[in-house]
Amino acid sequence: VLSQDVKKETPLQFKFRAKFYPEDVSEEIIQDITLRLFYLQVKNAILSDEIYCPPETSVLLASYAVQAKYGDHSNDLHKSGFLANDRLLPQRVMDQHKLTREDWEGRIITWYHEHKGMLREDAMMEYLKLAQDLEMYGVNYFDIKNKKGTELWLGVDALGLNIYEKDDKLTPKIGFPWSEIRNISFNDRKFVIKPIDKKAPDFVFFAPRLRINKRILALCMGNHELYMRRRKPDTIEVQQMKAQAREEKMAKQQEREKLAREIALREEAERKQKDYEERLKAMQEEMERRQKELLDAQETIRRLEEQLRQLQAAKEELEHKQTELHDMMVRLEQAKEMEAEEKQKLEDEIRAKQEEVQRIQDEVSQKDEETRKLQMLKLRLKKVQPWLGVGALTLSTITLSLCNSLKENPYWVFISASCRHDCSVTSASTCLRTSHNWAATHSVMLGTWAHVAVAN
């Protein structure tokens, strides 16, 4: 081993690589382990610039490499920056274009999304299919000189021999396909290529060392043998390997389809579960909203009942004041012949009572306005909770009691028509307004009688 032309380092590094490249990777690579190892070799050659790759193709190859490593893209698992530690592009490409790592990652992920559902083995195969179309794929280069001493490159690949200029490894200057080569030989450092066409001149070049000529000859013999074998029917061994590979591929395909169905069913179940959870949450929110509206309706009913009780108390106070006013009117009639001072005093008391009655009327009007507003709010709440009619029934009962109490008023004749057909809160308000009007009328009459008494 130490006698080989290797770097003298400790420890020695051994790299096991494929010596002969296939013409068509999809036909010649049968086993998955061979596919993976050859994929890693070609990928490393591209990233280290041993195989030249254009920037656009480099990005596409990087997307297949990401698919082969991570599988399908997932927004939950593959966050921004998850490719920061991966070596995916040649350094030459990154230096050629002044883009940040985030920009390169964005372009790679754009292609990465297109490979969803592709298996890792299929991604490796697609990577190799693109790589085998590159100009430097599978070419072994050697330093040579022609008869004139011009430095050239000799390229040996699966299809033949090519001669390149020193500053261009991509475009061959002269090509010798295996099918057109009759013989290859060397003598010391001199190497001779003899074409099949005997009229064509032999191509002679010189290698720097004898060992290089031995390596060139070994590569030529191996590639030529594989070239001829590919153009013959497969051997029984190769046919068996391909049949076994097809069976394994079919079994994997069935297993993938089964797994895909299970994944689809699981996703459907998760979608339904999520839908049910959302519906349940919406129903809970609706119940909470209805409960809040119910509490608001109950609070409004309570306030309306309290307002009705206040109206009842104000009505009773008004009736009491009216009774006192009536008594004073009677006393005024009976005391027409009283002294002037007593008459003046009585007139002042009557005026004070009139002012107090007016104040109470103003308060009753204010209470009636508040009751009207609450009644409008109640009507709106009835549209929200139909069963809140129980509260309305209670209000109607209270209103009916109010109307019955109003019937005890000796002046019921002025307001009985208002409560005859409807005992609702609105009718009660009408009754009170009628009573107010009656009180105002009699206040005017009292004032007139008072002036008459003073005149007398």
C-alpha positions as CSV (number, residue, x, y, z in Angstrom):
1,V,0.0,0.0,0.0
2,L,2.8,2.4,0.9
3,S,4.4,1.9,-2.5
4,Q,1.3,3.4,-4.2
5,D,1.3,7.0,-5.3
6,V,-0.6,8.3,-2.2
7,K,0.0,11.1,0.3
8,K,2.3,10.1,3.1
9,E,0.1,10.9,6.1
10,T,-0.8,9.3,9.4
11,P,-3.3,7.8,9.6
12,L,-3.8,6.9,5.9
13,Q,-7.3,7.7,4.6
14,F,-8.9,5.2,2.3
15,K,-11.8,6.1,0.0
16,F,-13.7,3.3,-1.7
17,R,-15.1,4.6,-4.9
18,A,-16.6,3.2,-8.1
19,K,-13.8,2.9,-10.7
20,F,-16.0,2.7,-13.7
21,Y,-19.0,5.0,-14.2
22,P,-22.3,3.6,-15.7
23,E,-23.6,5.0,-19.0
24,D,-27.2,4.9,-17.8
25,V,-27.7,4.8,-14.0
26,S,-31.4,3.8,-14.2
27,E,-30.5,0.6,-16.1
28,E,-27.2,-0.4,-14.6
29,I,-27.7,0.4,-10.9
30,I,-29.8,-2.4,-9.5
31,Q,-29.4,-2.6,-5.7
32,D,-30.3,0.2,-3.3
33,I,-27.0,0.0,-1.5
34,T,-25.1,0.5,-4.8
35,L,-27.3,3.4,-5.6
36,R,-26.7,5.1,-2.3
37,L,-22.9,4.7,-2.3
38,F,-22.6,5.8,-6.0
39,Y,-24.9,8.8,-5.2
40,L,-22.6,9.9,-2.3
41,Q,-19.5,9.6,-4.6
42,V,-21.0,11.7,-7.4
43,K,-22.4,14.2,-5.0
44,N,-19.0,14.7,-3.3
45,A,-17.4,15.0,-6.7
46,I,-19.8,17.8,-7.7
47,L,-19.5,19.7,-4.4
48,S,-15.7,19.5,-4.6
49,D,-15.8,20.8,-8.2
50,E,-14.2,17.6,-9.6
51,I,-17.3,17.6,-11.8
52,Y,-18.3,21.0,-13.1
53,C,-21.9,21.9,-12.6
54,P,-23.7,25.1,-13.7
55,P,-25.4,27.2,-10.9
56,E,-28.9,26.4,-12.0
57,T,-28.3,22.7,-12.2
58,S,-26.5,22.9,-8.8
59,V,-29.7,24.3,-7.1
60,L,-31.8,21.6,-8.7
61,L,-29.4,18.9,-7.6
62,A,-29.3,20.3,-4.1
63,S,-33.1,20.1,-3.9
64,Y,-33.0,16.4,-4.7
65,A,-30.2,16.0,-2.1
66,V,-32.5,17.6,0.5
67,Q,-35.4,15.3,-0.5
68,A,-33.1,12.3,-0.2
69,K,-31.9,13.3,3.3
70,Y,-35.1,14.8,4.9
71,G,-38.0,13.3,2.9
72,D,-41.1,15.4,2.3
73,H,-41.1,19.0,3.4
74,S,-43.0,19.7,6.6
75,N,-43.7,23.2,7.9
76,D,-43.6,22.0,11.4
77,L,-40.3,20.1,11.2
78,H,-38.4,22.2,8.6
79,K,-38.2,25.7,9.9
80,S,-36.3,28.5,8.3
81,G,-32.5,27.9,8.5
82,F,-32.7,24.1,8.8
83,L,-30.3,23.7,5.9
84,A,-27.7,26.0,7.5
85,N,-25.3,23.1,8.4
86,D,-25.7,21.1,5.1
87,R,-23.2,21.3,2.3
88,L,-25.4,21.5,-0.8
89,L,-23.7,23.8,-3.3
90,P,-20.2,24.0,-4.7
91,Q,-18.2,26.9,-3.2
92,R,-17.5,28.2,-6.7
93,V,-21.2,28.7,-7.3
94,M,-21.7,30.5,-4.0
95,D,-18.7,32.8,-4.7
96,Q,-19.9,33.4,-8.3
97,H,-23.2,34.8,-7.2
98,K,-23.4,37.3,-4.4
99,L,-26.3,35.8,-2.5
100,T,-26.7,35.1,1.2
101,R,-27.2,31.6,2.6
102,E,-30.8,32.5,3.2
103,D,-31.3,33.4,-0.5
104,W,-29.7,30.1,-1.6
105,E,-31.9,28.2,0.9
106,G,-35.0,29.9,-0.4
107,R,-34.2,28.9,-4.0
108,I,-33.4,25.3,-3.0
109,I,-36.7,25.0,-0.9
110,T,-38.7,26.3,-3.9
111,W,-37.6,23.2,-5.9
112,Y,-37.8,21.1,-2.7
113,H,-41.5,21.7,-2.5
114,E,-41.9,20.2,-6.1
115,H,-40.5,16.8,-4.9
116,K,-43.3,16.1,-2.4
117,G,-44.2,12.4,-2.3
118,M,-40.8,11.3,-3.9
119,L,-39.0,8.5,-2.1
120,R,-35.5,8.9,-1.0
121,E,-34.2,6.3,-3.4
122,D,-36.1,8.0,-6.3
123,A,-34.5,11.3,-5.3
124,M,-31.0,9.8,-5.4
125,M,-31.8,8.3,-8.8
126,E,-33.0,11.6,-10.2
127,Y,-29.9,13.3,-8.8
128,L,-27.7,10.8,-10.7
129,K,-29.8,11.2,-13.9
130,L,-29.0,14.9,-13.9
131,A,-25.4,14.4,-13.0
132,Q,-24.7,11.9,-15.8
133,D,-25.5,14.5,-18.3
134,L,-22.7,16.8,-17.1
135,E,-19.7,17.1,-19.3
136,M,-17.2,16.0,-16.7
137,Y,-19.3,13.1,-15.3
138,G,-17.2,9.8,-15.2
139,V,-14.2,11.3,-16.9
140,N,-10.7,10.5,-15.5
141,Y,-8.2,13.2,-16.5
142,F,-4.5,12.6,-17.0
143,D,-1.6,15.1,-17.9
144,I,-0.1,14.3,-21.3
145,K,2.0,15.9,-24.0
146,N,1.8,15.5,-27.7
147,K,4.8,15.0,-30.0
148,K,5.4,18.8,-30.1
149,G,5.5,18.9,-26.3
150,T,2.2,20.7,-25.9
151,E,0.5,20.0,-22.6
152,L,-2.9,18.4,-23.0
153,W,-5.5,16.5,-21.0
154,L,-6.5,12.9,-21.7
155,G,-10.0,12.0,-20.6
156,V,-11.1,8.4,-20.2
157,D,-14.8,7.7,-19.7
158,A,-17.4,5.0,-20.4
159,L,-17.8,6.0,-24.1
160,G,-14.2,6.4,-25.2
161,L,-11.1,8.6,-25.1
162,N,-11.0,12.4,-25.5
163,I,-8.2,14.9,-25.8
164,Y,-8.7,18.3,-24.2
165,E,-6.8,21.5,-24.2
166,K,-5.0,22.4,-21.0
167,D,-7.4,25.3,-20.1
168,D,-10.7,23.6,-21.1
169,K,-11.8,20.3,-19.6
170,L,-15.4,20.6,-20.9
171,T,-15.1,20.6,-24.7
172,P,-12.9,17.8,-26.2
173,K,-10.6,18.7,-29.0
174,I,-10.3,15.2,-30.4
175,G,-12.5,12.2,-29.6
176,F,-12.0,8.5,-30.0
177,P,-15.1,6.4,-29.3
178,W,-14.5,2.8,-28.2
179,S,-16.2,1.6,-31.3
180,E,-13.6,3.4,-33.5
181,I,-10.4,2.2,-31.6
182,R,-8.6,-0.8,-32.9
183,N,-5.8,-1.0,-30.4
184,I,-4.2,0.8,-27.5
185,S,-0.6,0.2,-26.4
186,F,2.3,2.0,-24.6
187,N,6.0,1.6,-24.5
188,D,7.6,3.2,-21.4
189,R,6.1,6.7,-21.4
190,K,4.9,6.6,-25.0
191,F,1.2,5.8,-25.5
192,V,-0.3,4.9,-28.9
193,I,-4.0,4.9,-30.0
194,K,-4.7,3.1,-33.3
195,P,-8.0,3.8,-35.0
196,I,-10.0,1.1,-36.8
197,D,-9.7,3.1,-40.0
198,K,-6.2,2.1,-41.2
199,K,-6.0,5.2,-43.3
200,A,-6.3,7.4,-40.2
201,P,-3.0,8.2,-38.5
202,D,-2.2,6.9,-35.1
203,F,-2.5,9.3,-32.1
204,V,0.7,9.3,-30.0
205,F,1.1,11.1,-26.6
206,F,3.5,10.9,-23.7
207,A,2.7,10.5,-20.1
208,P,5.0,11.9,-17.3
209,R,5.5,8.5,-15.7
210,L,5.3,4.8,-16.7
211,R,2.9,4.2,-13.8
212,I,0.4,6.7,-15.3
213,N,0.4,4.7,-18.6
214,K,-0.4,1.6,-16.7
215,R,-3.4,3.3,-15.0
216,I,-4.5,4.6,-18.3
217,L,-4.4,1.2,-19.9
218,A,-6.2,-0.4,-17.1
219,L,-9.0,2.2,-17.3
220,C,-9.2,1.8,-21.0
221,M,-9.5,-2.0,-20.9
222,G,-12.1,-1.9,-18.2
223,N,-14.3,0.7,-19.8
224,H,-14.0,-0.9,-23.2
225,E,-15.1,-4.3,-21.8
226,L,-18.1,-2.7,-20.0
227,Y,-18.9,-0.9,-23.2
228,M,-19.1,-4.1,-25.2
229,R,-21.0,-5.9,-22.4
230,R,-23.7,-3.3,-22.3
231,R,-24.4,-3.9,-25.9
232,K,-25.0,-7.6,-25.4
233,P,-27.9,-9.4,-23.8
234,D,-27.7,-9.5,-20.0
235,T,-26.2,-12.6,-18.4
236,I,-28.4,-14.9,-16.4
237,E,-26.9,-13.5,-13.2
238,V,-27.7,-10.0,-14.2
239,Q,-31.3,-11.0,-15.3
240,Q,-31.8,-12.6,-11.9
241,M,-30.6,-9.6,-10.1
242,K,-32.9,-7.3,-12.1
243,A,-35.9,-9.6,-11.5
244,Q,-35.2,-9.7,-7.8
245,A,-34.8,-5.9,-7.8
246,R,-38.2,-5.6,-9.7
247,E,-39.9,-7.8,-7.1
248,E,-38.4,-5.8,-4.2
249,K,-39.4,-2.6,-5.9
250,M,-42.9,-3.9,-6.4
251,A,-43.2,-5.0,-2.8
252,K,-41.9,-1.6,-1.7
253,Q,-44.4,0.1,-4.0
254,Q,-47.3,-1.9,-2.5
255,E,-46.0,-1.1,1.0
256,R,-45.8,2.6,0.1
257,E,-49.3,2.6,-1.3
258,K,-50.6,0.9,1.9
259,L,-48.7,3.5,4.0
260,A,-50.1,6.3,1.9
261,R,-53.7,5.0,2.4
262,E,-53.1,4.8,6.1
263,I,-51.7,8.3,6.2
264,A,-54.7,9.6,4.2
265,L,-57.1,7.9,6.6
266,R,-55.2,9.4,9.5
267,E,-55.2,12.8,8.0
268,E,-59.0,12.5,7.3
269,A,-59.6,11.4,10.9
270,E,-57.5,14.3,12.2
271,R,-59.3,16.7,10.0
272,K,-62.7,15.5,11.3
273,Q,-61.5,15.7,14.8
274,K,-60.4,19.2,14.3
275,D,-63.7,20.1,12.7
276,Y,-65.6,18.6,15.6
277,E,-63.4,20.5,18.1
278,E,-64.1,23.7,16.2
279,R,-67.8,23.1,16.2
280,L,-67.8,22.2,19.9
281,K,-65.9,25.4,20.6
282,A,-68.4,27.4,18.6
283,M,-71.3,25.8,20.4
284,Q,-69.8,26.6,23.8
285,E,-69.2,30.2,22.8
286,E,-72.8,30.4,21.6
287,M,-74.1,28.9,24.9
288,E,-72.0,31.4,26.9
289,R,-73.4,34.2,24.8
290,R,-77.0,33.0,25.3
291,Q,-76.4,32.7,29.0
292,K,-75.1,36.3,29.1
293,E,-78.1,37.5,27.2
294,L,-80.4,35.6,29.6
295,L,-78.7,37.2,32.6
296,D,-79.1,40.6,30.9
297,A,-82.7,40.0,30.3
298,Q,-83.3,39.0,33.9
299,E,-81.6,42.1,35.1
300,T,-83.7,44.2,32.7
301,I,-86.9,42.6,34.0
302,R,-85.8,43.3,37.6
303,R,-85.1,46.9,36.8
304,L,-88.5,47.2,35.0
305,E,-90.3,45.7,38.0
306,E,-88.5,48.2,40.3
307,Q,-89.5,51.0,38.1
308,L,-93.1,49.9,38.2
309,R,-93.0,49.8,42.0
310,Q,-91.6,53.4,42.0
311,L,-94.4,54.5,39.6
312,Q,-97.0,52.9,42.0
313,A,-95.5,54.8,44.9
314,A,-95.5,58.0,43.0
315,K,-99.1,57.5,42.0
316,E,-100.2,56.9,45.5
317,E,-98.3,60.0,46.7
318,L,-100.1,62.0,43.9
319,E,-103.5,60.7,44.9
320,H,-102.7,61.7,48.5
321,K,-101.8,65.2,47.5
322,Q,-104.9,65.5,45.4
323,T,-107.0,64.4,48.4
324,E,-105.3,67.1,50.5
325,L,-105.9,69.6,47.8
326,H,-109.6,68.6,47.6
327,D,-109.9,69.0,51.3
328,M,-108.4,72.5,51.1
329,M,-110.9,73.4,48.4
330,V,-113.7,72.3,50.6
331,R,-112.3,74.3,53.5
332,L,-112.0,77.3,51.2
333,E,-115.6,77.0,50.3
334,Q,-116.6,76.7,53.9
335,A,-114.5,79.7,55.0
336,K,-115.6,82.3,52.5
337,E,-116.4,84.7,55.4
338,M,-113.1,84.2,57.3
339,E,-110.9,87.1,58.0
340,A,-108.6,88.4,55.3
341,E,-105.5,87.2,57.1
342,E,-106.7,83.6,57.4
343,K,-107.8,83.7,53.8
344,Q,-104.4,84.9,52.7
345,K,-102.8,82.2,54.8
346,L,-105.0,79.5,53.3
347,E,-104.3,80.9,49.8
348,D,-100.6,80.6,50.5
349,E,-101.0,77.0,51.6
350,I,-103.1,76.2,48.5
351,R,-100.3,77.7,46.3
352,A,-97.7,75.7,48.1
353,K,-99.8,72.5,47.6
354,Q,-100.2,73.3,43.9
355,E,-96.4,73.7,43.5
356,E,-95.8,70.4,45.3
357,V,-98.4,68.7,43.1
358,Q,-96.7,70.1,40.0
359,R,-93.3,68.8,41.3
360,I,-94.8,65.3,41.8
361,Q,-96.3,65.4,38.3
362,D,-92.9,66.2,36.9
363,E,-91.4,63.3,38.8
364,V,-94.2,61.0,37.5
365,S,-93.5,62.1,34.0
366,Q,-89.8,61.4,34.3
367,K,-90.6,57.9,35.7
368,D,-93.0,57.3,32.9
369,E,-90.3,58.2,30.3
370,E,-87.8,55.7,32.0
371,T,-90.5,53.0,31.9
372,R,-91.1,53.6,28.2
373,K,-87.4,53.2,27.5
374,L,-87.2,49.9,29.5
375,Q,-90.3,48.7,27.7
376,M,-88.6,49.2,24.3
377,L,-85.5,47.3,25.7
378,K,-87.8,44.4,26.8
379,L,-89.3,44.2,23.3
380,R,-85.8,43.8,21.8
381,L,-85.0,41.1,24.4
382,K,-88.1,39.1,23.4
383,K,-86.6,38.6,20.0
384,V,-83.5,37.0,21.6
385,Q,-85.2,34.8,24.2
386,P,-88.7,33.7,23.3
387,W,-89.1,32.0,26.6
388,L,-88.6,35.2,28.5
389,G,-92.4,35.6,28.1
390,V,-92.6,34.6,31.7
391,G,-91.1,37.9,32.7
392,A,-93.5,39.7,30.4
393,L,-96.4,37.8,32.1
394,T,-95.2,39.1,35.5
395,L,-95.1,42.6,34.2
396,S,-98.6,42.3,32.8
397,T,-99.8,41.1,36.2
398,I,-98.2,44.0,37.9
399,T,-99.7,46.4,35.4
400,L,-103.1,44.8,35.9
401,S,-102.8,45.4,39.6
402,L,-101.9,49.0,39.0
403,C,-104.9,49.5,36.7
404,N,-107.2,47.9,39.4
405,S,-105.8,50.3,42.0
406,L,-106.4,53.2,39.7
407,K,-110.1,52.2,39.6
408,E,-110.3,53.1,43.3
409,N,-109.6,56.7,42.3
410,P,-112.8,58.8,42.5
411,Y,-111.8,60.4,39.2
412,W,-111.6,57.0,37.4
413,V,-114.0,58.3,34.9
414,F,-111.2,60.4,33.3
415,I,-108.8,57.3,32.8
416,S,-111.0,54.1,32.8
417,A,-111.2,54.1,29.0
418,S,-107.4,53.9,28.8
419,C,-107.2,50.7,30.8
420,R,-110.3,48.9,29.4
421,H,-108.7,46.9,26.7
422,D,-105.0,46.5,27.6
423,C,-103.4,46.0,31.0
424,S,-99.9,46.2,29.7
425,V,-97.2,48.5,31.0
426,T,-97.8,50.8,28.0
427,S,-101.6,51.1,29.1
428,A,-100.5,51.8,32.7
429,S,-98.3,54.6,31.4
430,T,-101.3,56.0,29.4
431,C,-103.4,55.8,32.6
432,L,-100.9,57.7,34.5
433,R,-100.5,60.3,31.8
434,T,-104.3,60.7,31.9
435,S,-104.2,61.1,35.7
436,H,-101.5,63.7,35.3
437,N,-103.7,65.6,32.9
438,W,-106.6,65.4,35.4
439,A,-104.4,66.7,38.2
440,A,-103.2,69.6,36.1
441,T,-106.8,70.5,35.2
442,H,-108.0,70.5,38.8
443,S,-104.9,72.5,39.8
444,V,-106.1,75.2,37.5
445,M,-109.6,75.0,38.9
446,L,-108.2,75.3,42.5
447,G,-106.2,78.4,41.4
448,T,-109.3,79.9,40.0
449,W,-111.4,79.2,43.1
450,A,-108.7,80.6,45.3
451,H,-108.7,83.9,43.4
452,V,-112.5,84.0,43.7
453,A,-112.3,83.5,47.4
454,V,-109.8,86.3,47.8
455,A,-111.9,88.6,45.7
456,N,-114.9,87.8,48.0
